[in-house]
Every structure is written in C-alpha cells, then in structure tokens.
C-alpha cells in the first residue's frame, strides 16, 4: 500500500500529475484512492518532499 506522510506533503501536485490511474487528489495534502491505485510507484519517485512511501 502506498501512503502519504501528511506532515511532509506540501500539496504541490507533482504526484497527481504523474499518476497513470488518476488515483491522487490534492487537498490540504495528497490523498490516494487505494482502490484505484495500482502501486506503480510513479508518485513515490516524483515527490520532491519524499512524503509518499510504500508500506
């Protein structure tokens, strides 16, 4: 499962821009729809804050 570390996320939207499944919505922080997420890791690689991790 891919998780956002809310305290680290700046809501820049970089992760949402690269998500091939449109599974990320930007609110006060990035929110991942785990039902739509295919765990490709594109968001993890793109995040400039290292705020997205795989658990």
N, CA, C and O atoms as a Tripos MOL2 file, in Angstrom:
@<TRIPOS>MOLECULE
protein
  220   219    55     0     0
PROTEIN
NO_CHARGES

@<TRIPOS>ATOM
      1 N           0.8350   -1.1690    0.0000 N.3       1 UNK1
      2 CA          0.0000    0.0000    0.0000 C.3       1 UNK1
      3 C           0.8920    1.2490    0.0000 C.2       1 UNK1
      4 O           1.9160    1.3000    0.6810 O.2       1 UNK1
      5 N           0.4810    2.2390   -0.7690 N.am      2 UNK2
      6 CA          1.2170    3.4980   -0.8320 C.3       2 UNK2
      7 C           0.5340    4.5020    0.0740 C.2       2 UNK2
      8 O          -0.6900    4.6270    0.0710 O.2       2 UNK2
      9 N           1.3320    5.2160    0.8490 N.am      3 UNK3
     10 CA          0.8100    6.1060    1.8810 C.3       3 UNK3
     11 C           1.4630    7.4870    1.7740 C.2       3 UNK3
     12 O           2.6380    7.6080    1.4260 O.2       3 UNK3
     13 N           0.6840    8.5140    2.0770 N.am      4 UNK4
     14 CA          1.1860    9.8820    2.1270 C.3       4 UNK4
     15 C           1.4940   10.2390    3.5710 C.2       4 UNK4
     16 O           0.6700   10.0200    4.4590 O.2       4 UNK4
     17 N           2.6740   10.7850    3.8050 N.am      5 UNK5
     18 CA          3.0190   11.3050    5.1230 C.3       5 UNK5
     19 C           2.5200   12.7410    5.1480 C.2       5 UNK5
     20 O           3.1740   13.6420    4.6220 O.2       5 UNK5
     21 N           1.3680   12.9500    5.7560 N.am      6 UNK6
     22 CA          0.6710   14.2390    5.7110 C.3       6 UNK6
     23 C           1.5420   15.3970    6.1810 C.2       6 UNK6
     24 O           1.4940   16.4880    5.6130 O.2       6 UNK6
     25 N           2.3270   15.1610    7.2060 N.am      7 UNK7
     26 CA          3.1550   16.2220    7.7790 C.3       7 UNK7
     27 C           4.2610   16.6780    6.8290 C.2       7 UNK7
     28 O           4.7660   17.7930    6.9590 O.2       7 UNK7
     29 N           4.6360   15.8370    5.8890 N.am      8 UNK8
     30 CA          5.7010   16.1620    4.9440 C.3       8 UNK8
     31 C           5.1730   16.7030    3.6160 C.2       8 UNK8
     32 O           5.8960   17.3960    2.9000 O.2       8 UNK8
     33 N           3.9260   16.3940    3.2840 N.am      9 UNK9
     34 CA          3.3410   16.7540    1.9880 C.3       9 UNK9
     35 C           3.0570   18.2530    1.9250 C.2       9 UNK9
     36 O           2.4740   18.8230    2.8470 O.2       9 UNK9
     37 N           3.4750   18.8850    0.8260 N.am     10 UNK10
     38 CA          3.2270   20.3140    0.6170 C.3      10 UNK10
     39 C           2.0990   20.5500   -0.3800 C.2      10 UNK10
     40 O           1.8470   21.6930   -0.7610 O.2      10 UNK10
     41 N           1.4240   19.5060   -0.8050 N.am     11 UNK11
     42 CA          0.3040   19.5910   -1.7560 C.3      11 UNK11
     43 C           0.7160   20.2450   -3.0710 C.2      11 UNK11
     44 O          -0.0520   21.0120   -3.6540 O.2      11 UNK11
     45 N           1.9300   19.9430   -3.5390 N.am     12 UNK12
     46 CA          2.4350   20.5450   -4.7750 C.3      12 UNK12
     47 C           1.7630   19.9820   -6.0200 C.2      12 UNK12
     48 O           1.7120   20.6540   -7.0500 O.2      12 UNK12
     49 N           1.2420   18.7500   -5.9410 N.am     13 UNK13
     50 CA          0.5410   18.1460   -7.0620 C.3      13 UNK13
     51 C           1.4100   17.3500   -8.0160 C.2      13 UNK13
     52 O           0.9020   16.8020   -8.9940 O.2      13 UNK13
     53 N           2.7040   17.2710   -7.7590 N.am     14 UNK14
     54 CA          3.5910   16.5220   -8.6550 C.3      14 UNK14
     55 C           3.1780   15.0580   -8.7630 C.2      14 UNK14
     56 O           3.2340   14.4720   -9.8440 O.2      14 UNK14
     57 N           2.7700   14.4770   -7.6610 N.am     15 UNK15
     58 CA          2.3640   13.0690   -7.6600 C.3      15 UNK15
     59 C           1.1070   12.8520   -8.4960 C.2      15 UNK15
     60 O           1.0150   11.8890   -9.2570 O.2      15 UNK15
     61 N           0.1480   13.7500   -8.3500 N.am     16 UNK16
     62 CA         -1.1010   13.6320   -9.1040 C.3      16 UNK16
     63 C          -0.8510   13.7690  -10.6000 C.2      16 UNK16
     64 O          -1.5170   13.1220  -11.4070 O.2      16 UNK16
     65 N           0.1120   14.6140  -10.9690 N.am     17 UNK17
     66 CA          0.4290   14.8280  -12.3870 C.3      17 UNK17
     67 C           0.9610   13.5720  -13.0630 C.2      17 UNK17
     68 O           0.7330   13.3710  -14.2560 O.2      17 UNK17
     69 N           1.6670   12.7200  -12.3170 N.am     18 UNK18
     70 CA          2.2750   11.5300  -12.9250 C.3      18 UNK18
     71 C           1.4810   10.2490  -12.7000 C.2      18 UNK18
     72 O           1.8370    9.2040  -13.2450 O.2      18 UNK18
     73 N           0.4170   10.3090  -11.9130 N.am     19 UNK19
     74 CA         -0.3510    9.0960  -11.6150 C.3      19 UNK19
     75 C          -1.1150    8.6270  -12.8490 C.2      19 UNK19
     76 O          -1.9840    9.3440  -13.3450 O.2      19 UNK19
     77 N          -0.8000    7.4260  -13.3500 N.am     20 UNK20
     78 CA         -1.4700    6.9290  -14.5600 C.3      20 UNK20
     79 C          -2.9240    6.5230  -14.3280 C.2      20 UNK20
     80 O          -3.6760    6.3470  -15.2870 O.2      20 UNK20
     81 N          -3.3220    6.3720  -13.0770 N.am     21 UNK21
     82 CA         -4.6830    5.9390  -12.7510 C.3      21 UNK21
     83 C          -5.5590    7.0790  -12.2330 C.2      21 UNK21
     84 O          -6.7180    6.8560  -11.8850 O.2      21 UNK21
     85 N          -5.0130    8.3000  -12.1790 N.am     22 UNK22
     86 CA         -5.7350    9.4320  -11.5880 C.3      22 UNK22
     87 C          -6.2570    9.0730  -10.2000 C.2      22 UNK22
     88 O          -7.3950    9.3860   -9.8490 O.2      22 UNK22
     89 N          -5.4110    8.4150   -9.4230 N.am     23 UNK23
     90 CA         -5.7990    7.9360   -8.0990 C.3      23 UNK23
     91 C          -5.4190    8.9060   -6.9870 C.2      23 UNK23
     92 O          -5.5890    8.5890   -5.8100 O.2      23 UNK23
     93 N          -4.9050   10.0880   -7.3430 N.am     24 UNK24
     94 CA         -4.4680   11.0410   -6.3240 C.3      24 UNK24
     95 C          -5.2090   12.3570   -6.4980 C.2      24 UNK24
     96 O          -5.2710   12.9180   -7.5920 O.2      24 UNK24
     97 N          -5.7660   12.8310   -5.3960 N.am     25 UNK25
     98 CA         -6.4460   14.1220   -5.3610 C.3      25 UNK25
     99 C          -5.6690   15.0110   -4.4000 C.2      25 UNK25
    100 O          -5.2450   14.5580   -3.3370 O.2      25 UNK25
    101 N          -5.4830   16.2700   -4.7710 N.am     26 UNK26
    102 CA         -4.7720   17.1980   -3.8990 C.3      26 UNK26
    103 C          -5.7840   17.9970   -3.0850 C.2      26 UNK26
    104 O          -6.6310   18.7000   -3.6380 O.2      26 UNK26
    105 N          -5.6830   17.8780   -1.7790 N.am     27 UNK27
    106 CA         -6.4990   18.6630   -0.8550 C.3      27 UNK27
    107 C          -5.5030   19.4770   -0.0250 C.2      27 UNK27
    108 O          -4.6550   20.1580   -0.6020 O.2      27 UNK27
    109 N          -5.5770   19.4300    1.2900 N.am     28 UNK28
    110 CA         -4.5390   20.0620    2.1200 C.3      28 UNK28
    111 C          -3.2360   19.2820    1.9960 C.2      28 UNK28
    112 O          -2.1580   19.8010    2.2870 O.2      28 UNK28
    113 N          -3.3460   18.0430    1.5660 N.am     29 UNK29
    114 CA         -2.2250   17.1530    1.2810 C.3      29 UNK29
    115 C          -2.7200   16.1650    0.2250 C.2      29 UNK29
    116 O          -3.9190   16.1050   -0.0490 O.2      29 UNK29
    117 N          -1.8260   15.4030   -0.3600 N.am     30 UNK30
    118 CA         -2.2170   14.4230   -1.3770 C.3      30 UNK30
    119 C          -3.0270   13.3020   -0.7250 C.2      30 UNK30
    120 O          -2.6760   12.8020    0.3430 O.2      30 UNK30
    121 N          -4.1080   12.9230   -1.3880 N.am     31 UNK31
    122 CA         -4.9570   11.8290   -0.9090 C.3      31 UNK31
    123 C          -4.9830   10.7580   -1.9940 C.2      31 UNK31
    124 O          -5.3560   11.0260   -3.1360 O.2      31 UNK31
    125 N          -4.5850    9.5520   -1.6280 N.am     32 UNK32
    126 CA         -4.5170    8.4450   -2.5830 C.3      32 UNK32
    127 C          -5.7460    7.5570   -2.4380 C.2      32 UNK32
    128 O          -6.0750    7.1040   -1.3410 O.2      32 UNK32
    129 N          -6.4170    7.3150   -3.5540 N.am     33 UNK33
    130 CA         -7.5430    6.3770   -3.5940 C.3      33 UNK33
    131 C          -6.9410    4.9790   -3.7490 C.2      33 UNK33
    132 O          -6.5590    4.5750   -4.8470 O.2      33 UNK33
    133 N          -6.8630    4.2560   -2.6470 N.am     34 UNK34
    134 CA         -6.2040    2.9520   -2.6670 C.3      34 UNK34
    135 C          -6.9380    1.9230   -3.5150 C.2      34 UNK34
    136 O          -6.3370    0.9310   -3.9280 O.2      34 UNK34
    137 N          -8.2180    2.1340   -3.7820 N.am     35 UNK35
    138 CA         -8.9460    1.2170   -4.6530 C.3      35 UNK35
    139 C          -8.5290    1.4080   -6.1130 C.2      35 UNK35
    140 O          -8.5380    0.4530   -6.8900 O.2      35 UNK35
    141 N          -8.1670    2.6240   -6.4850 N.am     36 UNK36
    142 CA         -7.7680    2.9230   -7.8650 C.3      36 UNK36
    143 C          -6.2590    2.7600   -8.0770 C.2      36 UNK36
    144 O          -5.8100    2.5430   -9.2020 O.2      36 UNK36
    145 N          -5.4970    2.8620   -7.0200 N.am     37 UNK37
    146 CA         -4.0280    2.8050   -7.0960 C.3      37 UNK37
    147 C          -3.5590    1.4090   -7.5150 C.2      37 UNK37
    148 O          -4.0280    0.4020   -6.9850 O.2      37 UNK37
    149 N          -2.6270    1.3640   -8.4710 N.am     38 UNK38
    150 CA         -2.0530    0.0960   -8.9110 C.3      38 UNK38
    151 C          -0.6330   -0.0970   -8.3650 C.2      38 UNK38
    152 O           0.0780   -1.0180   -8.7700 O.2      38 UNK38
    153 N          -0.2340    0.7800   -7.4470 N.am     39 UNK39
    154 CA          1.0640    0.6980   -6.7750 C.3      39 UNK39
    155 C           2.2420    0.6660   -7.7490 C.2      39 UNK39
    156 O           3.1800   -0.1120   -7.5760 O.2      39 UNK39
    157 N           2.1820    1.5170   -8.7700 N.am     40 UNK40
    158 CA          3.2660    1.5690   -9.7560 C.3      40 UNK40
    159 C           4.4990    2.3020   -9.2250 C.2      40 UNK40
    160 O           5.6060    2.0950   -9.7220 O.2      40 UNK40
    161 N           4.3090    3.1630   -8.2120 N.am     41 UNK41
    162 CA          5.4340    3.8770   -7.6080 C.3      41 UNK41
    163 C           5.8160    5.1740   -8.2870 C.2      41 UNK41
    164 O           6.7760    5.8200   -7.8690 O.2      41 UNK41
    165 N           5.0970    5.5770   -9.3210 N.am     42 UNK42
    166 CA          5.4380    6.8220  -10.0200 C.3      42 UNK42
    167 C           5.3700    8.0200   -9.0750 C.2      42 UNK42
    168 O           6.2030    8.9230   -9.1510 O.2      42 UNK42
    169 N           4.3900    8.0260   -8.1940 N.am     43 UNK43
    170 CA          4.2390    9.1410   -7.2540 C.3      43 UNK43
    171 C           5.3940    9.1850   -6.2540 C.2      43 UNK43
    172 O           5.8490   10.2640   -5.8720 O.2      43 UNK43
    173 N           5.8590    8.0280   -5.8380 N.am     44 UNK44
    174 CA          6.9820    7.9630   -4.8990 C.3      44 UNK44
    175 C           8.2220    8.5770   -5.5340 C.2      44 UNK44
    176 O           8.9230    9.3680   -4.9030 O.2      44 UNK44
    177 N           8.4890    8.2120   -6.7780 N.am     45 UNK45
    178 CA          9.6620    8.7290   -7.4920 C.3      45 UNK45
    179 C           9.5590   10.2260   -7.7430 C.2      45 UNK45
    180 O          10.5780   10.9170   -7.7570 O.2      45 UNK45
    181 N           8.3620   10.7350   -7.9390 N.am     46 UNK46
    182 CA          8.1540   12.1300   -8.3240 C.3      46 UNK46
    183 C           8.1220   13.0910   -7.1480 C.2      46 UNK46
    184 O           8.4270   14.2720   -7.3170 O.2      46 UNK46
    185 N           7.7640   12.6230   -5.9710 N.am     47 UNK47
    186 CA          7.5630   13.5060   -4.8170 C.3      47 UNK47
    187 C           8.8540   14.1990   -4.3910 C.2      47 UNK47
    188 O           9.8050   13.5330   -3.9810 O.2      47 UNK47
    189 N           8.9000   15.5420   -4.4830 N.am     48 UNK48
    190 CA         10.1380   16.2630   -4.1070 C.3      48 UNK48
    191 C          10.3550   16.3160   -2.5930 C.2      48 UNK48
    192 O          11.4500   16.6520   -2.1420 O.2      48 UNK48
    193 N           9.3390   15.9920   -1.8130 N.am     49 UNK49
    194 CA          9.4380   16.0400   -0.3560 C.3      49 UNK49
    195 C           9.6420   14.6670    0.2760 C.2      49 UNK49
    196 O           9.7520   14.5560    1.4970 O.2      49 UNK49
    197 N           9.6940   13.6170   -0.5510 N.am     50 UNK50
    198 CA          9.7620   12.2390   -0.0330 C.3      50 UNK50
    199 C           8.6340   11.9680    0.9540 C.2      50 UNK50
    200 O           8.8180   11.3060    1.9740 O.2      50 UNK50
    201 N           7.4490   12.5050    0.6170 N.am     51 UNK51
    202 CA          6.2850   12.3810    1.5010 C.3      51 UNK51
    203 C           5.4010   11.2040    1.1530 C.2      51 UNK51
    204 O           4.3740   10.9950    1.8000 O.2      51 UNK51
    205 N           5.7760   10.4220    0.1380 N.am     52 UNK52
    206 CA          4.9900    9.2590   -0.2530 C.3      52 UNK52
    207 C           5.8660    8.0260   -0.1140 C.2      52 UNK52
    208 O           6.9790    7.9720   -0.6360 O.2      52 UNK52
    209 N           5.3480    7.0480    0.5930 N.am     53 UNK53
    210 CA          6.1120    5.8320    0.8710 C.3      53 UNK53
    211 C           5.2600    4.5990    0.6020 C.2      53 UNK53
    212 O           4.0310    4.6620    0.5850 O.2      53 UNK53
    213 N           5.9410    3.4840    0.3940 N.am     54 UNK54
    214 CA          5.2380    2.2040    0.2410 C.3      54 UNK54
    215 C           5.3710    1.4330    1.5450 C.2      54 UNK54
    216 O           6.4650    1.2840    2.0890 O.2      54 UNK54
    217 N           4.2530    0.9530    2.0270 N.am     55 UNK55
    218 CA          4.2700    0.1880    3.2850 C.3      55 UNK55
    219 C           4.0160   -1.2750    3.0260 C.2      55 UNK55
    220 O           3.9930   -2.0730    3.9640 O.2      55 UNK55
@<TRIPOS>BOND
     1     1     2 1
     2     2     3 1
     3     3     4 2
     4     3     5 am
     5     5     6 1
     6     6     7 1
     7     7     8 2
     8     7     9 am
     9     9    10 1
    10    10    11 1
    11    11    12 2
    12    11    13 am
    13    13    14 1
    14    14    15 1
    15    15    16 2
    16    15    17 am
    17    17    18 1
    18    18    19 1
    19    19    20 2
    20    19    21 am
    21    21    22 1
    22    22    23 1
    23    23    24 2
    24    23    25 am
    25    25    26 1
    26    26    27 1
    27    27    28 2
    28    27    29 am
    29    29    30 1
    30    30    31 1
    31    31    32 2
    32    31    33 am
    33    33    34 1
    34    34    35 1
    35    35    36 2
    36    35    37 am
    37    37    38 1
    38    38    39 1
    39    39    40 2
    40    39    41 am
    41    41    42 1
    42    42    43 1
    43    43    44 2
    44    43    45 am
    45    45    46 1
    46    46    47 1
    47    47    48 2
    48    47    49 am
    49    49    50 1
    50    50    51 1
    51    51    52 2
    52    51    53 am
    53    53    54 1
    54    54    55 1
    55    55    56 2
    56    55    57 am
    57    57    58 1
    58    58    59 1
    59    59    60 2
    60    59    61 am
    61    61    62 1
    62    62    63 1
    63    63    64 2
    64    63    65 am
    65    65    66 1
    66    66    67 1
    67    67    68 2
    68    67    69 am
    69    69    70 1
    70    70    71 1
    71    71    72 2
    72    71    73 am
    73    73    74 1
    74    74    75 1
    75    75    76 2
    76    75    77 am
    77    77    78 1
    78    78    79 1
    79    79    80 2
    80    79    81 am
    81    81    82 1
    82    82    83 1
    83    83    84 2
    84    83    85 am
    85    85    86 1
    86    86    87 1
    87    87    88 2
    88    87    89 am
    89    89    90 1
    90    90    91 1
    91    91    92 2
    92    91    93 am
    93    93    94 1
    94    94    95 1
    95    95    96 2
    96    95    97 am
    97    97    98 1
    98    98    99 1
    99    99   100 2
   100    99   101 am
   101   101   102 1
   102   102   103 1
   103   103   104 2
   104   103   105 am
   105   105   106 1
   106   106   107 1
   107   107   108 2
   108   107   109 am
   109   109   110 1
   110   110   111 1
   111   111   112 2
   112   111   113 am
   113   113   114 1
   114   114   115 1
   115   115   116 2
   116   115   117 am
   117   117   118 1
   118   118   119 1
   119   119   120 2
   120   119   121 am
   121   121   122 1
   122   122   123 1
   123   123   124 2
   124   123   125 am
   125   125   126 1
   126   126   127 1
   127   127   128 2
   128   127   129 am
   129   129   130 1
   130   130   131 1
   131   131   132 2
   132   131   133 am
   133   133   134 1
   134   134   135 1
   135   135   136 2
   136   135   137 am
   137   137   138 1
   138   138   139 1
   139   139   140 2
   140   139   141 am
   141   141   142 1
   142   142   143 1
   143   143   144 2
   144   143   145 am
   145   145   146 1
   146   146   147 1
   147   147   148 2
   148   147   149 am
   149   149   150 1
   150   150   151 1
   151   151   152 2
   152   151   153 am
   153   153   154 1
   154   154   155 1
   155   155   156 2
   156   155   157 am
   157   157   158 1
   158   158   159 1
   159   159   160 2
   160   159   161 am
   161   161   162 1
   162   162   163 1
   163   163   164 2
   164   163   165 am
   165   165   166 1
   166   166   167 1
   167   167   168 2
   168   167   169 am
   169   169   170 1
   170   170   171 1
   171   171   172 2
   172   171   173 am
   173   173   174 1
   174   174   175 1
   175   175   176 2
   176   175   177 am
   177   177   178 1
   178   178   179 1
   179   179   180 2
   180   179   181 am
   181   181   182 1
   182   182   183 1
   183   183   184 2
   184   183   185 am
   185   185   186 1
   186   186   187 1
   187   187   188 2
   188   187   189 am
   189   189   190 1
   190   190   191 1
   191   191   192 2
   192   191   193 am
   193   193   194 1
   194   194   195 1
   195   195   196 2
   196   195   197 am
   197   197   198 1
   198   198   199 1
   199   199   200 2
   200   199   201 am
   201   201   202 1
   202   202   203 1
   203   203   204 2
   204   203   205 am
   205   205   206 1
   206   206   207 1
   207   207   208 2
   208   207   209 am
   209   209   210 1
   210   210   211 1
   211   211   212 2
   212   211   213 am
   213   213   214 1
   214   214   215 1
   215   215   216 2
   216   215   217 am
   217   217   218 1
   218   218   219 1
   219   219   220 2
@<TRIPOS>SUBSTRUCTURE
     1 UNK1         2 RESIDUE 1 A UNK
     2 UNK2         6 RESIDUE 1 A UNK
     3 UNK3        10 RESIDUE 1 A UNK
     4 UNK4        14 RESIDUE 1 A UNK
     5 UNK5        18 RESIDUE 1 A UNK
     6 UNK6        22 RESIDUE 1 A UNK
     7 UNK7        26 RESIDUE 1 A UNK
     8 UNK8        30 RESIDUE 1 A UNK
     9 UNK9        34 RESIDUE 1 A UNK
    10 UNK10       38 RESIDUE 1 A UNK
    11 UNK11       42 RESIDUE 1 A UNK
    12 UNK12       46 RESIDUE 1 A UNK
    13 UNK13       50 RESIDUE 1 A UNK
    14 UNK14       54 RESIDUE 1 A UNK
    15 UNK15       58 RESIDUE 1 A UNK
    16 UNK16       62 RESIDUE 1 A UNK
    17 UNK17       66 RESIDUE 1 A UNK
    18 UNK18       70 RESIDUE 1 A UNK
    19 UNK19       74 RESIDUE 1 A UNK
    20 UNK20       78 RESIDUE 1 A UNK
    21 UNK21       82 RESIDUE 1 A UNK
    22 UNK22       86 RESIDUE 1 A UNK
    23 UNK23       90 RESIDUE 1 A UNK
    24 UNK24       94 RESIDUE 1 A UNK
    25 UNK25       98 RESIDUE 1 A UNK
    26 UNK26      102 RESIDUE 1 A UNK
    27 UNK27      106 RESIDUE 1 A UNK
    28 UNK28      110 RESIDUE 1 A UNK
    29 UNK29      114 RESIDUE 1 A UNK
    30 UNK30      118 RESIDUE 1 A UNK
    31 UNK31      122 RESIDUE 1 A UNK
    32 UNK32      126 RESIDUE 1 A UNK
    33 UNK33      130 RESIDUE 1 A UNK
    34 UNK34      134 RESIDUE 1 A UNK
    35 UNK35      138 RESIDUE 1 A UNK
    36 UNK36      142 RESIDUE 1 A UNK
    37 UNK37      146 RESIDUE 1 A UNK
    38 UNK38      150 RESIDUE 1 A UNK
    39 UNK39      154 RESIDUE 1 A UNK
    40 UNK40      158 RESIDUE 1 A UNK
    41 UNK41      162 RESIDUE 1 A UNK
    42 UNK42      166 RESIDUE 1 A UNK
    43 UNK43      170 RESIDUE 1 A UNK
    44 UNK44      174 RESIDUE 1 A UNK
    45 UNK45      178 RESIDUE 1 A UNK
    46 UNK46      182 RESIDUE 1 A UNK
    47 UNK47      186 RESIDUE 1 A UNK
    48 UNK48      190 RESIDUE 1 A UNK
    49 UNK49      194 RESIDUE 1 A UNK
    50 UNK50      198 RESIDUE 1 A UNK
    51 UNK51      202 RESIDUE 1 A UNK
    52 UNK52      206 RESIDUE 1 A UNK
    53 UNK53      210 RESIDUE 1 A UNK
    54 UNK54      214 RESIDUE 1 A UNK
    55 UNK55      218 RESIDUE 1 A UNK
